Amino acid sequence: MAVTFKGGIHPPEHKELSKDKSIEKLPLPKSVLIPLVQHIGAPCKPLVKVREEVKVGQMIAEMGGFVSSPIFSSISGVIKKISDVEVASGKLVTCVEIESDGLDEWINDPLNRQLEEIEAKEIVEIIREAGIVGMGGAGFPTHVKYTLPNDVKVDTILLNGAECEPYLTCDHRLIVEEGEKVIYGLRAMMKAVNVKKGIIAIENNKPDAIKNMEKLTKDYDDIEVAILKTKYPQGGEKQLIDAVLKREVPSGKLPMHVGVIVNNIHTAYSVAEAVRTGLPSVERVITVSGQGIHTPKNLMVRYGTSVGDIIEYCDGIKENVVKIISGAPMTGYAQYKLDFPIDKRSSGIIALTDNEVDTTPESACIRCSRCLDVCPINLVPSKLDQLGRLNEIEKAIEYDVMDCIECSSCAYICPAHRHLVQSIVSAKNAARALLND
């Protein structure tokens, strides 16, 4: 029986545009622009200089703290520039521009290690040294999740295969095409923290993915497949834990405090690659979709590749495109240019036409309470919106503004088209500054 959580919404999925498109490898880019912030936490510190030659897999920036993740060159070539550049989030980030030499030479040869050969502590170190972060969008450094406090005991690793955002199908294709590696990664993560139970959770709009995972896990007594109802934001950590394990993560706490570590499907795939080959993370799968893309695809892309080059490989955009989103429609960032780079957190590029974008201006709240009904965290979005606009930050804190997961369910369902998420996020930022003052 498919399981789910309380609240949520059912936006049009639009998965049909790319769900049957096998993963293609994007040709080697002529140059890359690699941001030195591709994760939550401290920015990385550059290790290279202009005109220096680098190879694929060479560390070009070291961790800036414990909650950080190293950055590696995704191509071989020459460092052309190190400068501050505006990235997909709109923030100015130090980036390293590398011009390809066309050779694609790696700094090390790949290994072929068996999981049984590797100790638990070594797995965590491999994850850290490979620069792996949460690849579902948040970008939390994965090694931090597996460095548990002495008083915390985890009993379950939960793999998030919900992929509940509209349009995205990159995780779906990884489950179908690279299921063995996903399981290898899950087993590695289970071994890292001595966990005896692994669960792979997949929404029921992906029957081929469910079938493949059930087939591949039938010989593993400690791994099971959980089927989820198709609903957004099913892939949120707290919602996933509630749906699958019926455990509630308290306000201000993390999944580990209820005995769970949650990781994305793509993160497990990247862990498998790093543990097996010994090579760092330099590429990822993204979905290029939307009715505005001539040929939607799922592509394996090197970090730092320009979105303009990726769109060109997909035969370009149509004339009636009105919005291009980095990420996905519910949580991504709208862009005004196409020269921003792909990084570890980039899950998709979505080109939307005038038929897909609602430009209705916002009006006054009509007190319908629909936003309360759909909020997966049981907040009062309309009240938080009001407090954010009035800059009543202390009151917003009392209404648990910091618990908002910014899923946009409230904005989607609002008949008044209120820009709820923007005002709530502004209130969160102000609250964070006030609490840290």
Secondary structure, 3 states (H helix, E strand, C coil): CCECCCCCECCCCCHHHCCCCCEEECCCCCEEEEECCCCCCCCCEECCCCCCEECECCEEEECCCCCCCCEECCCCEEEEEEEEEECCCCCEEEEEEEEECCCCCECCCCCCCCHHHCCHHHHHHHHHHCCCECCCCCCCEHHHHCCCCCCCCCCEEEEEECCCCCCCCHHHHHHHHCHHHHHHHHHHHHHHCCCCCEEEEEECCCHHHHHHHHHHHCCCCCEEEEEECCCECCCCHHHHHHHHHCCCCCCCCCHHHHCEEEEEHHHHHHHHHHHHHCCCCCEEEEEEECCCECCCEEEEEECCCEHHHHHHHCCCECCCEEEEEECCCCCCEEECCCCCECCCCCCEEEEEECCCCCCCCCCCCCCCCHHHHHCCCCCCHHHHHHHHHCCCHHHHHHCCHHHCCCCCHHHHHCCCCCCHHHHHHHHHHHHHHHHHC
